[in-house]
Amino acid sequence: MGLTKTRDALTGRIDELIHYYREIDDDFYDELTDILIAADIGISTATALVSRLREQVRRGKIGRPDEIRGLLRTQIAESLGPAGQWTPPAPGVILMVGVNGTGKTTTAGKLAARFKAEGKSVLLAAADTFRAAAAEQLCLWGERAGVRVVRHEEGSDPAAVLYDALDAARAHAIDLVICDTAGRLHTKKNLMSELEKIERVVERGWPEAGRESLLVVDATTGQNAIAQARLFSECVRVTGIVLTKLDGTAKGGVAVALSGELSLPVRFIGVGEAIDDLQPFDAEAFAGAIIG
């Protein structure tokens, strides 16, 4: 799953903890909490996990530290939400949101390739007209995926790009429109206004289509990903997370923090540069990969 660095960071320290303590006491729980926080699971989420673990240990009359690993793995999997692969609506519009540099445009292209391979018809909308060469980058991904891209000139109105894409989608009975949006505007108010405008275009331009907004965050930023998620959740109705660059960080625990603190499900994880390195998120497999 590409979580080697996170697993090594967590599993090694949990192994040491289990081997050091002969019984489960307050010091054991305190050290376990510190280990989880160091893996970017976050203070509030780590505290909540350990609190539930305490209760489970008490009710089950568990006394051996080596029994903790399986319980913790289950707790983490449950905190990440229900199992099962997410299926986008069809017809539907997926807005890709997030700050520049997280891999948002690349993720839009990879999603287009994945959904096309599943038999869906897909159209890409290059609505990030503020970042230089963003449309060109999306067009390259469109070529790789074999998907048409609707684009305008750099600096044009993003909402107009999406309007044309929706018009084309309705005309050609397209299943999914994936819209790449701007990640950096001058102020939070400017960003909010732009995203709200884009959402209104979807409501008016294709009212029968389902709507999803996937927030793309860079796992290497750790707890900063939480701040980004909060910001964008204020600007748009975020329905899920795509966590990128997990193969290059020991901070994969941020996925647990995002679910725990913001109640946002992780839909996909990015574990490499290749077009098929975007994987559907599996809570149980993820918990097993980071806890061992």
N, C-alpha and C positions, 0 to 999 in steps of 0.2 A: 504493500500500500504506500510505500515511500515515506514511512514514519520512523525510519531507523534512528535518527538523531533524538527524536522525542522519546522513543522507547528506551534507548540507551540511558538517557538522562533520568527517566522515571524508574525503570526497572532496577537499575543498579542501586539506586538509593533506597528503594523499597526492599530489595534483597538485604541490604546492610541493616535496615531497620528491623526486619523480621528476625535476622540472625542475632542481633544484639540483644533484643528483649526476650525474656523468658515468659513474660506475662503481659497482658494488655492493660496498661494503666494510663493515667492522665499524661504522663511524659510521652508515652508512645503516641497518643492521639495528637499532642502538640507537635511532635516531630513530623508526623504524617501530614498534618496541615501545612507545615512549612515546606515539605517536599512538593505538595500539590501547588502551592502558591508559586514556588520557584519554576514550575513547569507552565506558568502563565494560565493556570486554571482560574486565578483570581481569588482575592481574599473572601468575598462574600460567598462565592460558589464553593470554594474549598471548605469553608467553615460549615456550610449547609451539608455538604457531602459527608464530612466527618461526623457531624451531629446525627445524621440519619444512620451512619455506620455504628455509632455508639449505641443507638437504640436497638438496632438489629442484633448487635453483639449481646446486649443486655437481655433481650427477649429470648434469644437462642442459647443463652448461657454458654457462649463461646469463650474459651479461655486462652487458646493457643494463637500466637501472632501469625503463624503460617496459614491460618484459615482466613486471614484478612484479605489476601489478594483476590480470591474469587468473589468475595462480597463487594469489594471496591470496584472490581470490573463490572459487576452487575449494576451497582449504584450509578456508575458513570454512563453505562449504556442507557439506563432508564432516564437519566437526566437529559440525555441528548434527544429524547423524543421517541415516538413510536417507530417500530421497524417498518420496512417496506420502501420500495423505490418510488420516488416522486414522478408523477406523470403530468406534463404541462397540459393546459386546456387546449382544445382544438375545436373551432378556431380560437386562436389566442394571441395575445401580445405579451412579450416578455421585455420589460425595460431593464437594461443593464445599468446599474448605478454604482458609484464609488469614486474615490479620488484617483487622480492620475498616478500611474506607476504601479497599480495593483495587478495589472494584467486584464483589465476590463475588456478592451477591444479583442485581445487574444482569446479570452474566454467566450465572447460572443461568437467568434469564428468556430471555436471548438464545439460549442453547443449546437451550432448550425450543422456541423458535420455529423455529430452524434444523432440528432433528431432526423436528419435526412437518411442516415443509415438505418434508422428504425422504420422508415417508410413514410415519413411525414414530408409534406412540401413546405419549404422554408424560404423566407425572404429576409434579407438583412437591411436595416436602415442605418445609414451613417449619420446620426444626428449629433455626433460630437464635432461640430463645425468650428470649435474654438481652438482645439489643439492642432498645431501644424502637422500635416501628414496623417492625421487619424483616419481620414476617409481612405487614403491610399493603403494604409495598413489593413483596414477592414476588407478592402477590395482584394488584397492578396489572400486573405483567409477565405473570402468568398470563392476565389478561383480554386483553392485547395479543396474546399468542401463541395464545389460544383453548385454553388448557390448564388442567385442574383443579388446584387447590392444596389439599393437606391441611394444616390448621393447628390448633393448640390455643391456649389463652390464653397471654398473655405470662407468662414465668416458669415455665411447666410443663416437664415432663421432655422434653428433646429426643429421647431414645431412644423415648419413647412416641409422639411424632409420627411418627417414621420407621416404627415398628412398624405403626401404622394405615395409613400410606401403602403399605407392602409388602402388607398384608392386602388393601387395595383393588386394588392392582396385580395380585395373583394372581387375585382374583375376577373382574376385567374383562380379563384377558389383555393387560395393558399391556406394551409393549416396554421402556420406560425409565422409571426413577424417578430424578429429579435432586433431590438433597437438599442444601439450604442449611444450613450448620452455623455454630456460633458462632465468632467470630474473636478474641474477647478474654474470657478467664476470669481469675480472680484470680492464679493461679500457673501455671507450666509444668506442674506435676504435675496441677493441676486440669484443664488443657486436655488433657493426655495421657489422663487417666482418662475424660474425656467422649468423646473421639474413639475410644478403644478400646471403650467401651461401645456406641457407635453401630456400630462394625464388627462387634461380636458380634451385635447385633440383625440385621444383614444376613445373617450366616452362619447364624443360626438361623431367621430369618423367611422367607428366600428363598434357600436353599442352592444351587439350580440356576442362579441368576442370576450373570452375570459381574459383577466389581466393578472400578471405576476410582475413583481419588481424584485430582481435578484441583486443583492448588494455584494460586490466583489471586494474582498479584503485580503491583504497580504499577511500571511501567517507570521512572517519574520518580524513584523512590527509589534507583536505581542499585545500588551494591554492597550496600545494605541488603537488597535482594531476595534476595541469596545467603544472608544470615544468616537471613531468614525461611524460606527453603527448607530450610535445615539444621534449624531448629527443628521445622518441621512434619514433616519426614522422620523425625524421632525419635519423633513422636507417632502417625503413621499411615503406611501404605505408599503414598507418593505415586507415581503412575504417569505423571503428565504435568503440564505447566505451561500456564497461560493468562496471557499477558503483556498487561496492559491499559494504556491511556493512552499508547500509543506515538506517537500523533499530536502529543502535547504535549511531547516531550522529545528531547534530542540523545543520550540514554543508551541507545538501542536495542541497543547492543552487549552489554548485560547478558544478552540471549538467548543469545549465544555463551558467556558465562561460566557460565550455568546449565547448559547442555549439557556444557561442558567440565569444570567442576569437580564437578558432582553427577551427571553422566550421566543427566539428566532431559530427556526430549524435550519440546519446545514443541509443544502441540497446536493452540492458537488464539492469535491476537493481536487486541487491541482497538484500533481506530483511529478511534473516534468514539462519539457518543452514540446514534445511531440503532439500531434493532433489528437491522439487517443489517450493522452495522459491526464485527461479530465475524467474523474471517476465518480459515479453516483455514490453518495454518502451512505454508509451502512453503519449504524450506531454500534451494533454488537461487534462487528469486525474492527471498528475503530478503537473501541474500548479494549479489545483483546490485543490490538497492535501496540497500544501505548502502555498497557499494564503488564502484558505477558501472560 
